[in-house]
Each structure stands twice: as structure tokens, then as C-alpha cells.
Amino acid sequence: MAYSCFRGVKCDLRRSNDGASRQKVKRTGSHNVITRPENITDQVYRALRQRIVQGEIAEGERMVEAAFAEEFNVSKTPVREALSRLASERLAERIPGGGVIARAMSYEEVADYLEVREVLEGLGAEKAAVRAAQSDIAKLESIIDESEAAGANGDLNSYSVLDSAFHTTIICMGDNIALKEIMPLLHDKIRVVMKASVALPGRFPKSVEEHRSVLRALAEGDPREAGAQMRKHIMSTRAAVMERLTSQNSKQEQ
């Protein structure tokens, strides 16, 4: 079973008019159909955003325009514009004296995002329980089984992808337009710290069992219990994340 996720990629963005749209032409029978324009800046932005979200660009790491321009085979203009967009999303920040770094989230920010996530994902689970089909339950069960195997093998990268797939699937099952729009952005904001929290002693098996509790409530079609189990899971996750951040901050102060 394949799951969609962000992955860092080494791009080769062919040089054209920087910042301008390139139109792709797709042949359909004897006609040419112009598809949605593909913007060079958008491509650079997506590639860099993926790397930040996946932790491939570390917090505090300098993001050098010239280096990315050379790697992507573009001028500095689309790179500069992409970095500005990332800064506006608070995924990157400009530093005194010039330059841009991948932004580190504060303890308070992470706590606030997780607090919001608890409320919204609880609602998402309630919505999903009402609409859950047997195929949805089977898909979630498969995701949990795969994630358990990945964690047991020490493959935390795969576990992180599958964990994200579990939560995303439930939001999609609920089919709430607002949640489907908001949750991917929220997940991206905290994905790096979430991934690191799984490595805490005892967290992985506990997370798997919490997922199974959510699944049981969904399978029974019980919205109240599904919402309660999801909120309990996010509360547990938040405690693990904040524990990690507290420990990390203590080591930095020593």
C-alpha cells in the first residue's frame, strides 16, 4: 500500500524566465490541451518547504540563495521569492545582517499548536466515525500494522510517514472541508518535533496502542468515543513532545 507524503527531492528546474509561468502542453488525441501553468518560484518553494518540514534542513541552518540557485539550475530570483514565502509562513526567518535560516519553533508555539490539534483532530475523529466505511477501517488497520512493524525495526522515518497517514486518513474520512484545509498546514508546522518524540523511551508502542483504541471506536461507529480516544492520544503525544523539548532545553543550558 502506498501513502503520499512530503519527501525531499533534488530538483533540476530548467532555466526559463525567472518567476514567470511555464505552460505544459498535454496531447489529447489530435488536440493540444494547455494544463495549469507551472511556476519556477512555486517549484523552488515546494522543494525547500518539503526539506524544512521533513527536517532535512535543520532548525537554525542557513539557507543560501546562491547554493540553491546552483542546485536547482535557476537564478537567485525565484529562490529569493521562495524564501520570502517560507518566512511569511514562519518556517524560515531573516537574520540580522542578511540571510535566511530555517526557523526553530519556541516551546510555547509547539504547545499552542498541539493544543489546537487536540481539539481539531478530536472533531475529525467524531466526523469520521459517522461516515466510516469498512474499506476505511481496513485501510487504517493496515496502516497501524505497517507502522508497528516499522517501529519494531527501528525505522522511525517510515513510522513517521505512516503515523501521518493514519491521521490524514481519518481527517479525509470525516470529509469536513475546513479540517481538510487546515490540518495539513498544522501537521507540517510540528512534523519535525513530532518525529523526534517517537524516539523517546516507551513512546512508540504506546502510540500504536492509542491508534488501535481510536480505530476500535471508529469501527464501532461511536463518534463520542472516537473523539475522546483521539483527544486522549493527542494529549499523550503533546506530553511526550513537551518532555522532549524540556529535556533538550535543559541540555542546552548546561
Disulfide bonds with the S-S distance in Angstrom:
none
